[in-house]
Amino acid sequence: MIEGSRIRLKTWQQAAVAMGSAVGALLDPRRADLIAALGETTGKPAFEKVLQRMKSCPEGRAVLLERPRVVSANVGHAWDLPENTFGAAYARFMGSRNFSPDDRPPVRFMDTDELAYVTMRAREVHDFWHTLFDLPTNLIGETALKVIEFEQMGLPMCLLSVVGGTARFSGKQRKLFYQHYFPWAIRAGMQSTDLMCVYYERHFHEDLEDVRRKLQIVPAPIVP
């Protein structure tokens, strides 16, 4: 069961929440709650497809069966793993930014427990993807990751985030993004394995580069 009180919305209510969340998120991209609401109210068909793909994959089925949560109590051991491992790389990513895995907003607008879990899982593996793709958390890095997330999940919110992110770029950032990050992100999102079907926590102890090879992940380009 996903924590938090879920709310059933009629179609017109979903549209109203989606519109309000989109406007609010564009005005203040730091509002994670608005971005989450936008993802939920516009993303149900996409999350249903992700759920079906997870059910058809052995590792995805294990995730759905055990429903691991990316919270401090479950991933804290990553800080104690050898330096070369995926888990240690994730710990460095989180620690260097003073991020907490416990800060994700709850799922509120999904109809079933299964869809609510898939939605929360997509939210919680975001920092795993940052680590594996070696993307920073600045505007360019987040926008590039949204391209990959759209390729992987087809969420309208990801596409809207890319549009909103590029609109806030300076001229120099826009040139950098479209010359280097955007074409890489398109290729990276398409060639990677189905990343929502990965039980990441089971790979914490493995070498980071081995995990990347296994998942067919190409890290972000080193830009001069």
Summary of the structure (lengths in Angstrom):
residues: 224
radius of gyration: 17.1
end to end distance: 46.3
largest distance: 51.2
contacts: 673
relative contact order: 0.15
helix: 70%
strand: 1%
